[in-house]
Amino acid sequence: MGKLFKNVLGDPSGAVGKVVFKERGGNIYIGVRPKPYMPGNGTDAVSRRMKFGLTGKLSTAINSIDKLKIVWDKATPSNITPYNGIFKANYQNVTPTDVSNTMLMAPGVGFKITTSSAEVTNTDVSVTLNALGTDTEIDTMVETTMVMAVVVYCKGVLDPNFKENYFIAMKSSPMNINLVNPLTFSVTLSGTESQMFDKYSTHKGFITFVTLDDLGNPVRFSNTVVH
């Protein structure tokens, strides 16, 4: 790529014919316009595009839950967005046609949770947690409430007028933290979400919990469970 030392052309930018002008570090560089990229139609190329697209939809769903977006923002380098952090972490957990059970709702293992019951339906998602226990390192003097974050992955479309995959992202209301007794969380699907749920034959709920301080700021997160 050539370098323009004197601005005899002013401050050119963009493309003129087959010539491209780019500014980098205060200098103008001259190059040749790249040939148009034609995506391949082979099996591998199609699979890569499907995997990339499905990972993008998943990342958008997780990123739309405000408390998780903050958690990811804290865990990712300052030069990338929370969305990009989610995408990078979960690309390996997505295939061209499915989201695996190893998918990460939050950027790490988190404190351990187990469930005694969980139900994902076209009206709500309801989960009862076993007692969290005192070995979670949760500081109840700081972490006073907790929310449930849910992403429901819908696949196996029943209506050809709809896309093959769909994600529903939801967050429960905060609940006071109790380390020694079971906790039950529930979040209701909207009318539109309920209708979209019914357009698909298979549903998988990815669930994590985020503790909050008195101001509603996220402090820590749990592992991701799947139902």
N, C-alpha and C positions, 0 to 999 in steps of 0.2 A: 504494500500500500504506500503510495507516494505521500509526501508531506509538503504542505504549502507554507513557505517561510514568510513571504511578504503578502500582505492582503491586497494584492493588485486587483483581486476580484471582489473586494469588500469582505463580507463575512458569509461566504456561501454555506448552504446547508441543504440536506436532502439530496435528491437525484436529478441529474440532467442527462437525458438519454441513457447511455450505459455507464455514466460516471456517477459516483456517489461521494458526497462530501460529509465527513464526520468530524465533530469537535471532540477533542480529548485532551485534558490538561491545558487548556488554553490554546492549543494548536489545532489547525485544520488539516485533516488527512484526506487524501484522494484515493478512492478505490474503484473497483468495477462492480456494477450492480450484480448481485448473485442471481443465478438462474432460479426461476420459480420452482418451489418445492411441490412435487406431486406425491401425496401420500400413497404408499403401496397398498395393494389390494390382496396381498398374500395372507395366509393364515396367521403368521406371526405378527404382521403389521396390524391386522384387524384386532387381534387379541390384545396387543399393546394399547391400542386406542380405547378398547373397551375397559381395560384395567385402569387406565389413566382417567377415563370419564367417571367410572364408578368410585374411584378414590376421591375425585373432586367433589362428587355429590355427598359422599360421606363426610368429607372435611367441612363442607359448607354447613351441613346439619349440626355437627359438633360445635363449630365456630359460632353458630347462631344462639347458643345457650350462653348467656352473658357471664355466668360464674365460671364456666369452663374456659371461655375465651380469655378471662383474666388469668386463670391457672396456667394455660398454655403460654400466654404472653410472658409470664414470669420465668418460664422454663426454657424459652427459646432465645437465641442470640438477638441482640438489638437490631441487627441488620435484616432480619426476616420477620414476617408477620406471623401472628398466631395461626392463621390459616395454613401458611406454608409449613409451619412446624408440625401441625396435625397431619398434613399431607405426607410429609417426609417420614414421619414416625409410622404411619399406617399403610404406606404403599406396599410393604411386604406382607401385610395382613389382608390384602384384597386380591382376588383373582378376577379374570375377565367377567365372571358370572356370579360371584358370591363374595360376601364379607365373612372372614373366618372368625371363630370364637376367640381368637387371640387379639382381636381389635382393641385398641387403647382409646378409651374415652378421655383419659387424663394421661399426662406425660410420665408414667412410671407405675410402679406396683401399688403404692399407697398403703394405707392401713387396711387390715384384713376385715372383710365382712362376710357373713354367711346368712343365708335366708332360710326361714322355716316355711315360707310360702311366697309365691309370686304368680301373678296372672296378667297376661297381656291380651286385651280384648279390643273390640272395635269401639268400646265406650271409655275404657280407662286402663291404666297400668297401676296395679296395687302390689306392694311388696311389704312383707313383714320381716324385719331383721331380727336375728338372734341377738341377745345382749352383746354389746360391743366389747365389754370387758375393759379392765384397767391397763392392759398391755398394749393398747393402741397408741399410746403417747399423746392422746388428746388431752389438752389442758382445758378443763371445763371452766377455769377462771377467765380464760381468754376466748375459747371457742364455745359459744353459748347456744348456737342453733346449727341446724344441718338441713340441707336440701337434697332432694333426689333429682338427678339429671338422667334423662332417658332419650335414647334414639331408637326408634322402631324401624327396622329395615324390612320393607315389603318387596317381595319378588314373586314371580309367577303370575304375570298379569293375566286377568280373565277377560279383559275388554281390549280388543286390538286398537282402540282409539287412544289408549294410554301407554305411557312409556313402560319399558320392561322393569325398571326399578324405581322405588320411591322411598323417601325417608321422612319420618315424622320426628321432630325434635321437641322435647317438652321439659319443663322444670316444675317441681312441686313447690308448695308454700314452705317456708322455714318451720322446722319443728324443734322444740327444746331438746337438747342433747341429754340422754340418760344412759349411763354406761352399764347399768346393772339390770335393766329391764328391756324386753323386746320393744321395738319401735315399728309402727306401721305407717307407711307413706302411700299416698295415692295422688294421681294426677289424671285429669279428665281430658279426653280428646275433644276437640271442637267438632262442630257439625261437619265441616269440610273434611277434617282429618278422618272422621269416622267413615265418611263416604269413600274416601281414598283407600282406607284400610280394607274395605270390602271389595275393592277392585283387584285384590291380589290374593293368591291362595296360600302363600307362605309368609310368616311373620316371625321376626327375631328381635327381641328387645335387649338392647345393651344398656346397662344401668350402672351408675356410679353415684357416690355421695360426696358432697363437699361441705366441710365445716365452715362456719362463718363467725366472725367476731361481732361485737355489739353494734358495729356500724354496717354490718352486712358484707364485709370484705372477706373473700375466701382465705382460709388459712391452710388447710390440708385436704387431701382427697383420698378416697378409698380405691381399692382394686376394682376392676370392671367385672361385673357378673352378667351372665347371659341367660335369658329365659325365652 
